[in-house]
Amino acid sequence: HSDPPVRVRRYTPVRVAREAVVIWLHGGGMCLQRHDSGNVHAGVLDLAVRLGAEVLSVDYRLAPEDPFPAGLQDAYGALIWAHR
């Protein structure tokens, strides 16, 4: 598996109950927060444990520094990477 096209933080629970990968895009309207913010980290960690599945939190580019559709392109790149 090659490196993803954007930074992703991988959350793999100790007990994996299903062969699934969840692509997590943090809230913030593509302009606020980061993929590793404290509240995002805690929520995604809990999601991985509750689902029993790996979760990838995408560090997509944020506006206004990188205007639309940069964040969506990053998310799509992560999705294609995870699918391979």
C-alpha positions, -999 to 999 in steps of 0.1 A, spaced: 0 0 0 15 33 -10 12 65 10 -21 84 8 -22 115 -13 -31 136 18 -24 131 55 -48 107 72 -49 96 108 -57 59 111 -78 46 139 -78 9 143 -97 -6 172 -82 -34 192 -111 -57 182 -120 -53 146 -155 -67 141 -159 -60 104 -139 -56 72 -148 -20 66 -131 14 65 -149 46 74 -136 78 58 -141 106 83 -143 142 73 -143 164 103 -170 192 106 -163 228 101 -176 235 66 -142 229 49 -128 259 66 -126 252 104 -109 227 127 -83 201 118 -84 163 116 -64 160 148 -83 186 170 -90 173 205 -127 169 201 -124 154 166 -98 129 178 -119 118 208 -150 114 186 -133 94 159 -116 72 184 -149 64 200 -165 58 165 -138 32 156 -143 14 189 -181 14 187 -182 3 150 -154 -22 154 -139 -9 121 -110 11 110 -116 49 106 -95 72 85 -96 109 95 -86 130 65 -65 161 69 -81 179 39 -71 214 29 -91 243 44 -106 274 29 -98 303 25 -62 293 19 -72 265 -4 -106 274 -19 -134 249 -29 -131 222 -42 -96 216 -27 -110 199 4 -133 177 -15 -105 167 -39 -84 157 -9 -113 136 5 -118 119 -28 -81 111 -30 -82 95 4 -113 75 -6 -95 62 -38 -64 54 -18 -84 35 9 -102 15 -18 -69 2 -32 
